């Protein structure tokens, strides 16, 4: 099975069901014992989290949340990176890291492309304005994608230093999504698979642990650590790819540049495409909030939770 897991010669879902067939045939375990392992409380918690994640993805609720937060935080380089990381980490707490990254990367790419095109146009305009003092300059500025008659793309007028800076920003913005997805997944018990594996092993090794590892206790332990790691990762990416120019990165006391306005317009246009919140989105959001509240209040530790009151004789 280990070879099948690693090589994926057959779908992973099929590989996971092989013990149900082969363990009873080979006398390793009875069919009853094997099947019970597939329906324990840890696996059902994981399945429940996946169902909610699929519902959120189906109705683009995660995209609406992401765009709204980015529009609120702004498009200054430092704030834009912070916005991407906060949104990615929050979504990764409830949705798989892979799905969160796959959703956020196209948004990051669209913003970066628009910023690049706008910066190119502004540079061309500045050069043309410097070359003529007349107001009748009506020759259209070639865009980055335009091709002249001989099939060649016009030379990029930006300096090599500007190009290097753009590459560094692109790398930083892309990596921040990956870092935030991995960090955010540690905050909740259902955020990533290994967390659930730990809970399952804890219940097997210490069956009378009084449910010490639950959603609330894990969140209280892991969420502060996630916040700390997210801030450190953000600062490290800032220093590595954008330098320590806080005035330029934060834009304190400065107006928005053309490329920052373009990035804001991209986010605003994407938000407009989603339209007003639908009935389905509202219901998914309501059920999501209710589920999280039930997870937290099931067995918070400092007071008796609803599980203790509903099952007074004990619950596993």
VEXDREN-2710 file (C-alpha; in Angstrom, 1 decimal):
% VEXDREN-2710
k/r/px/py/pz
1/UNK/0.0/0.0/0.0
2/UNK/2.9/2.4/0.7
3/UNK/4.0/2.0/-2.9
4/UNK/0.5/2.6/-4.2
5/UNK/0.2/5.8/-2.0
6/UNK/3.5/7.2/-3.3
7/UNK/3.2/6.2/-7.0
8/UNK/-0.6/6.7/-7.4
9/UNK/-0.8/3.8/-9.9
10/UNK/-4.5/3.7/-9.0
11/UNK/-6.6/6.6/-7.5
12/UNK/-5.9/7.3/-3.9
13/UNK/-9.5/6.8/-3.0
14/UNK/-9.3/3.2/-4.3
15/UNK/-6.0/2.6/-2.4
16/UNK/-7.6/3.8/0.8
17/UNK/-10.3/1.2/0.5
18/UNK/-8.0/-1.7/-0.1
19/UNK/-7.8/-2.7/3.6
20/UNK/-11.6/-3.3/3.6
21/UNK/-11.1/-6.0/1.1
22/UNK/-7.7/-7.5/1.8
23/UNK/-7.4/-7.4/5.6
24/UNK/-10.3/-9.8/6.1
25/UNK/-9.1/-12.0/3.2
26/UNK/-5.6/-12.3/4.6
27/UNK/-6.8/-12.7/8.2
28/UNK/-5.2/-9.5/9.5
29/UNK/-8.4/-8.0/10.9
30/UNK/-12.1/-8.8/10.8
31/UNK/-14.3/-6.9/8.5
32/UNK/-16.1/-5.3/11.4
33/UNK/-12.9/-4.0/13.0
34/UNK/-11.6/-2.6/9.7
35/UNK/-14.9/-0.8/8.8
36/UNK/-15.1/0.8/12.2
37/UNK/-11.8/2.5/11.6
38/UNK/-13.3/4.3/8.6
39/UNK/-16.2/5.7/10.6
40/UNK/-14.5/6.9/13.8
41/UNK/-15.1/10.4/15.1
42/UNK/-11.8/11.8/13.8
43/UNK/-12.6/10.8/10.2
44/UNK/-16.2/12.1/10.4
45/UNK/-14.9/15.4/11.7
46/UNK/-12.5/15.6/8.7
47/UNK/-15.4/14.7/6.3
48/UNK/-17.6/17.3/7.8
49/UNK/-14.9/19.9/7.3
50/UNK/-14.4/18.9/3.7
51/UNK/-18.2/19.2/3.0
52/UNK/-18.2/22.7/4.4
53/UNK/-15.1/23.6/2.3
54/UNK/-16.7/22.3/-0.9
55/UNK/-19.8/24.3/-0.2
56/UNK/-17.7/27.5/0.3
57/UNK/-15.8/26.8/-2.9
58/UNK/-18.9/26.0/-4.9
59/UNK/-20.5/29.4/-4.3
60/UNK/-17.3/31.4/-4.5
61/UNK/-17.7/32.6/-0.9
62/UNK/-14.0/32.3/-0.3
63/UNK/-13.3/34.6/-3.3
64/UNK/-15.7/37.2/-2.1
65/UNK/-14.1/37.2/1.3
66/UNK/-10.6/37.5/-0.2
67/UNK/-11.5/40.4/-2.5
68/UNK/-13.3/42.3/0.2
69/UNK/-10.4/42.1/2.6
70/UNK/-7.9/43.2/-0.1
71/UNK/-10.1/46.2/-1.0
72/UNK/-10.2/47.2/2.7
73/UNK/-6.5/46.9/3.4
74/UNK/-5.4/48.7/0.2
75/UNK/-2.9/48.2/-2.5
76/UNK/0.4/49.6/-1.2
77/UNK/3.1/46.9/-1.6
78/UNK/3.4/46.1/2.1
79/UNK/-0.3/46.2/2.7
80/UNK/-1.1/44.2/-0.5
81/UNK/1.3/41.4/0.6
82/UNK/-0.2/41.5/4.1
83/UNK/-3.7/41.3/2.7
84/UNK/-2.8/38.3/0.5
85/UNK/-1.3/36.6/3.5
86/UNK/-4.2/37.3/5.9
87/UNK/-6.8/36.1/3.4
88/UNK/-4.9/33.0/2.5
89/UNK/-4.2/32.1/6.1
90/UNK/-7.8/32.6/7.1
91/UNK/-9.1/30.5/4.2
92/UNK/-6.5/27.8/4.8
93/UNK/-7.9/27.4/8.3
94/UNK/-11.0/25.9/6.9
95/UNK/-10.2/24.9/3.3
96/UNK/-7.3/22.7/2.2
97/UNK/-4.0/24.4/1.6
98/UNK/-3.9/23.4/-2.1
99/UNK/-7.4/24.7/-2.8
100/UNK/-6.7/28.0/-1.1
101/UNK/-3.4/28.5/-3.0
102/UNK/-5.0/27.5/-6.3
103/UNK/-7.7/30.2/-5.7
104/UNK/-5.4/33.0/-4.6
105/UNK/-2.6/32.7/-7.1
106/UNK/-4.7/33.7/-10.1
107/UNK/-5.8/36.8/-8.2
108/UNK/-2.2/37.7/-7.3
109/UNK/-1.2/37.2/-10.9
110/UNK/-4.0/39.4/-12.3
111/UNK/-3.0/42.2/-9.9
112/UNK/0.7/41.9/-10.7
113/UNK/0.0/41.8/-14.5
114/UNK/-2.1/44.9/-14.3
115/UNK/0.5/46.8/-12.2
116/UNK/3.2/45.8/-14.7
117/UNK/1.2/47.0/-17.8
118/UNK/0.3/50.3/-16.1
119/UNK/3.9/50.9/-15.1
120/UNK/5.0/50.2/-18.7
121/UNK/2.4/52.7/-20.1
122/UNK/3.4/55.4/-17.6
123/UNK/7.1/54.9/-18.4
124/UNK/6.4/55.3/-22.1
125/UNK/4.4/58.4/-21.5
126/UNK/7.1/60.0/-19.4
127/UNK/9.7/59.3/-22.1
128/UNK/7.5/60.7/-24.8
129/UNK/6.7/63.8/-22.8
130/UNK/10.4/64.4/-22.2
131/UNK/11.1/64.1/-25.9
132/UNK/8.6/66.8/-27.1
133/UNK/7.4/70.1/-25.8
134/UNK/4.4/70.3/-28.1
135/UNK/0.8/69.6/-27.0
136/UNK/0.0/67.9/-30.3
137/UNK/1.7/64.7/-29.6
138/UNK/-0.9/62.3/-30.8
139/UNK/1.2/59.1/-31.6
140/UNK/-0.4/56.3/-29.5
141/UNK/2.0/54.7/-27.1
142/UNK/2.6/51.0/-27.9
143/UNK/1.4/48.7/-25.1
144/UNK/3.6/45.9/-23.9
145/UNK/1.7/43.3/-25.9
146/UNK/1.7/45.3/-29.2
147/UNK/3.9/44.0/-32.0
148/UNK/5.3/46.3/-34.7
149/UNK/5.4/45.5/-38.4
150/UNK/8.6/43.4/-38.4
151/UNK/7.2/41.1/-35.8
152/UNK/9.3/42.4/-32.9
153/UNK/8.0/43.5/-29.5
154/UNK/9.1/47.1/-28.7
155/UNK/11.9/47.4/-26.2
156/UNK/10.9/47.8/-22.6
157/UNK/11.9/51.4/-21.7
158/UNK/12.2/50.7/-18.0
159/UNK/15.7/50.4/-16.5
160/UNK/17.2/47.1/-15.5
161/UNK/16.9/48.1/-11.9
162/UNK/13.1/48.6/-12.3
163/UNK/12.8/45.2/-14.0
164/UNK/14.8/43.5/-11.2
165/UNK/12.6/45.2/-8.6
166/UNK/9.4/44.0/-10.3
167/UNK/10.8/40.4/-10.4
168/UNK/11.5/40.6/-6.7
169/UNK/8.0/41.9/-6.0
170/UNK/6.4/39.1/-8.1
171/UNK/8.4/36.5/-6.3
172/UNK/7.5/37.9/-2.9
173/UNK/3.8/38.2/-3.7
174/UNK/3.7/34.6/-5.1
175/UNK/5.6/33.1/-2.2
176/UNK/3.6/34.9/0.4
177/UNK/0.5/32.9/-0.7
178/UNK/2.3/29.6/-0.3
179/UNK/3.8/30.5/3.1
180/UNK/0.4/31.8/4.4
181/UNK/-1.4/28.7/3.2
182/UNK/1.0/26.4/5.1
183/UNK/1.0/28.6/8.2
184/UNK/-2.8/29.1/8.3
185/UNK/-3.5/25.4/8.1
186/UNK/-1.9/24.9/11.5
187/UNK/-4.4/27.1/13.3
188/UNK/-7.4/24.7/13.4
189/UNK/-7.8/21.0/13.9
190/UNK/-9.5/20.6/10.5
191/UNK/-7.1/23.0/8.7
192/UNK/-4.8/20.2/7.4
193/UNK/-4.5/16.5/7.5
194/UNK/-1.7/16.0/10.0
195/UNK/-3.6/17.7/12.7
196/UNK/-6.4/15.2/12.4
197/UNK/-3.9/12.3/12.3
198/UNK/-2.5/13.6/15.6
199/UNK/-6.0/13.6/17.2
200/UNK/-6.7/10.1/15.9
201/UNK/-3.4/8.8/17.3
202/UNK/-4.1/10.5/20.6
203/UNK/-7.4/8.8/20.9
204/UNK/-5.9/5.4/20.0
205/UNK/-2.9/5.6/22.4
206/UNK/-4.8/7.3/25.2
207/UNK/-8.5/6.3/24.9
208/UNK/-9.4/7.8/28.3
209/UNK/-7.8/11.3/27.6
210/UNK/-11.2/13.0/28.3
211/UNK/-11.1/14.6/24.8
212/UNK/-8.1/16.8/25.7
213/UNK/-7.4/17.4/22.0
214/UNK/-10.5/19.1/20.6
215/UNK/-11.2/22.0/18.3
216/UNK/-11.2/24.6/21.1
217/UNK/-8.1/23.4/22.8
218/UNK/-6.2/23.1/19.5
219/UNK/-7.3/26.6/18.4
220/UNK/-6.2/28.1/21.8
221/UNK/-2.8/26.5/21.4
222/UNK/-2.2/26.9/17.7
223/UNK/-3.9/30.2/16.7
224/UNK/-1.5/32.5/18.6
225/UNK/1.5/30.6/17.1
226/UNK/0.0/31.0/13.7
227/UNK/-0.4/34.8/14.1
228/UNK/3.2/35.0/15.3
229/UNK/4.6/32.9/12.4
230/UNK/2.5/34.9/9.9
231/UNK/3.9/38.2/11.1
232/UNK/7.5/36.8/11.0
233/UNK/7.0/35.4/7.5
234/UNK/5.6/38.7/6.3
235/UNK/8.5/40.7/7.7
236/UNK/11.0/38.2/6.3
237/UNK/9.4/38.4/2.8
238/UNK/9.4/42.2/3.1
239/UNK/13.1/42.4/3.9
240/UNK/14.0/39.7/1.3
241/UNK/12.1/41.0/-1.7
242/UNK/11.1/44.6/-1.1
243/UNK/13.8/46.0/1.2
244/UNK/13.4/48.2/4.3
245/UNK/12.1/51.3/2.5
246/UNK/9.0/51.7/4.7
247/UNK/7.9/55.0/3.0
248/UNK/7.8/53.2/-0.4
249/UNK/6.3/50.0/0.9
250/UNK/3.7/51.5/3.2
251/UNK/3.2/54.7/1.2
252/UNK/2.9/56.8/4.3
253/UNK/1.8/60.3/3.4
254/UNK/1.9/59.6/-0.4
255/UNK/-0.9/59.4/-3.0
256/UNK/-1.6/56.2/-4.9
257/UNK/0.6/55.7/-8.0
258/UNK/-0.9/54.7/-11.4
259/UNK/0.0/51.1/-10.9
260/UNK/-1.6/51.0/-7.4
261/UNK/-4.8/52.5/-8.8
262/UNK/-4.7/49.9/-11.6
263/UNK/-4.3/47.1/-9.0
264/UNK/-7.2/48.5/-7.0
265/UNK/-9.3/48.6/-10.2
266/UNK/-8.6/45.0/-10.9
267/UNK/-9.7/43.9/-7.4
268/UNK/-12.8/46.1/-7.7
269/UNK/-13.7/44.6/-11.2
270/UNK/-13.3/41.1/-9.9
271/UNK/-15.6/42.0/-6.9
272/UNK/-18.1/43.5/-9.3
273/UNK/-18.2/40.2/-11.3
274/UNK/-19.4/38.3/-8.3
275/UNK/-22.5/40.6/-8.1
276/UNK/-24.5/40.9/-4.9
277/UNK/-24.4/38.2/-2.3
278/UNK/-26.8/35.4/-3.3
279/UNK/-29.2/33.4/-1.2
280/UNK/-27.0/30.3/-1.4
281/UNK/-23.9/32.3/-0.3
282/UNK/-25.8/33.7/2.7
283/UNK/-26.9/30.2/3.7
284/UNK/-23.4/28.8/3.4
285/UNK/-22.0/31.6/5.4
286/UNK/-24.7/31.2/8.1
287/UNK/-24.0/27.4/8.3
288/UNK/-20.3/28.0/8.3
289/UNK/-20.5/30.4/11.3
290/UNK/-22.9/28.1/13.1
291/UNK/-20.5/25.1/12.6
292/UNK/-17.5/27.0/13.9
293/UNK/-19.5/28.1/17.0
294/UNK/-20.6/24.5/17.6
295/UNK/-17.0/23.3/17.3
296/UNK/-15.8/25.9/19.8
297/UNK/-18.6/25.4/22.3
298/UNK/-18.6/21.5/22.2
299/UNK/-16.0/21.2/24.9
300/UNK/-14.3/24.5/25.6
301/UNK/-12.6/23.3/28.7
302/UNK/-13.1/26.3/31.1
303/UNK/-16.9/25.6/31.2
304/UNK/-19.2/22.7/30.4
305/UNK/-19.9/22.5/26.7
306/UNK/-23.1/21.5/24.9
307/UNK/-21.8/18.0/24.4
308/UNK/-21.5/17.5/28.2
309/UNK/-25.1/18.7/28.7
310/UNK/-26.6/16.6/25.8
311/UNK/-24.6/13.5/26.8
312/UNK/-24.4/13.7/30.6
313/UNK/-23.2/10.1/30.9
314/UNK/-20.0/10.9/29.0
315/UNK/-19.0/11.3/25.4
316/UNK/-15.9/10.3/23.5
END
